[in-house]
Amino acid sequence: MKKLIRAEFDAYLKEQGFLRKAEGQYLKICRNIICNITFELGSIGFTCAVAMQPLYVMDYMPIIHISFGNRLSRFNVIQREWWSYDEPEKGIADIKSLLERNGIPWFNKYCSPEGIVNFITGGKAKEYGIFWFDTYNEQKYLGFSLLYIGQTDEGIHALRVMLNEIHECAVGWMNEYKEQVEELIERINMHPEDIKRIIDDIIHNNKSSFNLE
């Protein structure tokens, strides 16, 4: 299965600007945003997910994930969840069709800080079927994207909304993250001229954690 995926998608996704980062995972970086295409090989079949992840977002866990995305079978369309290993060619053809119809156009339209702001403020998450992209995640991505494009007051407001979603009974690492964001907001309020340096540091740390440097 892995060989079939490589044979079908390595060259095609390279034409779209993606490179294979790991087995079954293809990434490209556009304006400090990771565009992520990941194949999942499960016990009952295989599937594929698309996601965006800004490098300028300070997160509680520095890993590449698909929180801002979904499986192609549920992304802007409702189809089967998994494709059978018994008909791999059909599954690969279906996935490639969904990538061309929904996945790649989504990246092309929204993979920029301004695009993410428009996506979130325009209520597009439900339209595209990203149902677990809740208020906490929306405001986190919105807040850091607004900071990145220079809309400081709006960005801080969004981050404060995000912080309000972290309850006192949250697990320890979430409270630690809350403290880190509060310290970041305080630093920006005291030294707004440092915003670019702060964002650059977040990007550098994430690239290092993701082995993208």
Protein Blocks (a to p, Z undefined) as FASTA:
>chain_A
ZZmmmmmmmmmmmmnopacfbghiacddeehiacdddddddfkbccdddddddfkbccfb
dcddfkbgcdfklgopacdfbdcfklmmlmmmmmmmmmmmmmmmmmmmmncfklmmmmmm
nopmmmnopaklcfklmmmmmmmmmmmnopamlmmmmmmmmmmmpcfkbcfklmmmmmmm
mmmmmmmmmmmmlmmmmmmmmmmmmmmmnopZZ
